[in-house]
Structure formats: structure tokens, C-alpha cells
């Protein structure tokens, strides 16, 4: 694949040659400009140069605020870019009567701005799961979010002005709603980052963080759902069925529904954690690696799951905000049933072994090889179900954290 620098150099050389030929053959400014605008080849070269300039600016902004992208960020960028291009093509068919060079430029700018928002979301998620982040990274991400919010507001105001002035439907509706959604997403990401910083200053002991994060994401989903429905109605009444919005409406509603059900499950799991997850003994800490797999730091005190794995209490609580399986073996962490606590279920449990309901303690004399095989089968089934859950739309896959 040709690198952007090489492609930009050839594009600039071709455009410079075309401009030089136009002015050398016409010898006057106005005839030369007429030739450049009427010649199809020159017009395509000028458009290509404008696109290269936009991509170069995007790369510069990325380099200043984010630096080198991680592999997970590159993968997400490529995946979402292809999906967004398809949706933009659907939008172009709706606004085909407004098709122009200015429309193409606005669409390209929208795609590049959206890509920056995806990277901002991914970088904030990465910072939240990293135990030690340099101060420079905090300064860059805060500056980046302020920059994105300013860009959203500028493009939003420029899109709303024609609607307010002409008071009639136009392609400006499309860009207005898109930048409204991007602006609300930026605010949501920034508030979520503020929650993370506050929890970090409290050394991970902010008990209400999960509640506030849930309400923030719930409100964000509701706002997006309202905007998408309003956008859908506006486009439907003026242009026809907006096919590119159907998926967004479905996924936003699905995200809202899953978020509510996951929050209920989270509240059940984290209710009375001190009793549900007993403290690890000194012998258990010495027998294990004594390193929390979530934060990669040494453990002096830890909580023990039903499967026997140990974690920091604040790391475990942060993990349970997004996943409801063991970070090590992916065994499901089942909410309390009939008031039973983990300390009662975990009596005699050994590290790496999950006790299923209805099966006796592993140390009982009546245990047979058939029971062990049945227990192993249940473990494999639980791990398979957890891997399917880990690919949920609402939350990032677990290998994002494991790759840190």
C-alpha cells in the first residue's frame, strides 16, 4: 500500500504540472482559471490535492494529540471506516439532487472528524484500564477532546445557518444532525474521563463511580436515540426512507436495552462484595503469582472469586462494570441466589477450580471421576458462553484489556 507521503508527493507534483501548463499556455489569470475549472483532468487533480490536504491535516492532528496508534486502535479505525463509508453512500443516494463539490468536501470532512472521535473513545478506554498514565498523556487527551468539541460546534453552526436562513429542507439537515451526535458523544467521553480521574484521585475507592457512569451512558444513549428518531422523521418527510439510519436506530436501542440489563446484573454481583468475595489469605497470595492480572501490579490484599483467582478489590469492581466473567478463566460470576454468599459456596475451593451449584466440595470422600468430568464439562460450557458474551456490541472485547 502506497504511503500517504508518497501519494501526496505525486499528487502535488501532478497538480503543480497542471497549473504550470495552464498559466504558461494561457498567459493570463482568468483564461488559466477557466481552463483549470473546465478541464476534467485538471479538475480531478485539484480535487485529489484537496483530499490529500485534508488527510495530511488529519494525520497531523492525530500525531499531535495521540501520537502513534496502538494495534487495537488501528483495527477499530479500519473496521468502522468501511462501515461508515457504506452508510455515507446510502446518504448520498438520498441527497443526490444536492450533489456537488462542496457536498463531497463536507462528506470527506465528516468522515475524518468521525474517525478522530472513534480514536478519542478508544484512547480514553485504554487510559481507564492502564494502571499508570503519564501526565503528558492526560494533557494530550484533554486537549484533544476540547479540540474535537470546538470542531463539532464550528461545523454544527455552519450547517445550521442555511437551515435557519432559508427555512427549507436541504442537505444541511444531514450534517447538522451528524455533528449534533458527535458533539454529544464528545461531551459524554469527557465526562466519563472526569469520572475516571476522580476515581483515580480517590485511589479507586469511589463507590458511586459505577452508578454515575451508568446514568451518563444511559442519558447519552437516550439523547442519541432521540436525535436519530428526530433525524429519521425529518429525512422521511422531506426525502424518503433514510436507509442509512436504520442500523443506527437499532443499535442505539439495543445498546440502551443491554445497558439496563447489565447494570441490574452488575448491582447483583457487587452487592455486599466483602461477604460475597472473601479476602485471600496470606498462604493463597504466596501460592499464587501475587500479581493482579487486571492492573499488573503486586497484591498485598486481594479478593477471591468462586473460581479461586485473586484480584484487587478496586480492579475487580472496575472490571465488573464492563464484564461479568473472571478475567483469567472467563468463568461466569453468578449473582447471589437465595441469599447465599460466596464465602459459603467457596469453602474448600482450590485456585483454578469452579464449584457449580449442586456439586459437593472437592474434598468430599464421595467424589467420583464421573462428577469431575461433569464439572469439567460445565466449566467448558461456561467459558464458551462467556466468550460469546464478550463479543457484545455494547462493550469492548476482553482481549483489549488482556493485550495491555
Secondary structure, 3 states (H helix, E strand, C coil): CCCHHHHHHHHHHHHHHHHHHHHHHHCCHHHHHHHHHHCHHHHHHHHHHHHHHHHHHHHHHHHHHCCCCCHHHHHHHHHHHHHHHHHHHHHHHHCHHHCCHHHHHHHHHHHHHHHHHHHHHHHHHHHHCCCCCCHHHHHHHHHHHHHHHHHHHHHHHHHHHHHHHHCCCCCHHHHHHHHHHHHHHHHHHHHHHHHHHHHHHCCCCCCCHHHHHHHHHHHHHHHHHHHHHHHHHHHHHHCCCCHHHHHHHHHHHHHHHHHHHHHHHHHHHHCCHHHHCCECCHHHHHHCCCECCCCCCECCCCEECCCCCEECHHHHHHHHCCCCECCCCCCECCCCCCCCCHHHHCCCCCCCCCCCCCCCCCCCCCCCHHHHHHHHHHHHHHHHHHHHHHCCCCCCCCHHHHCC
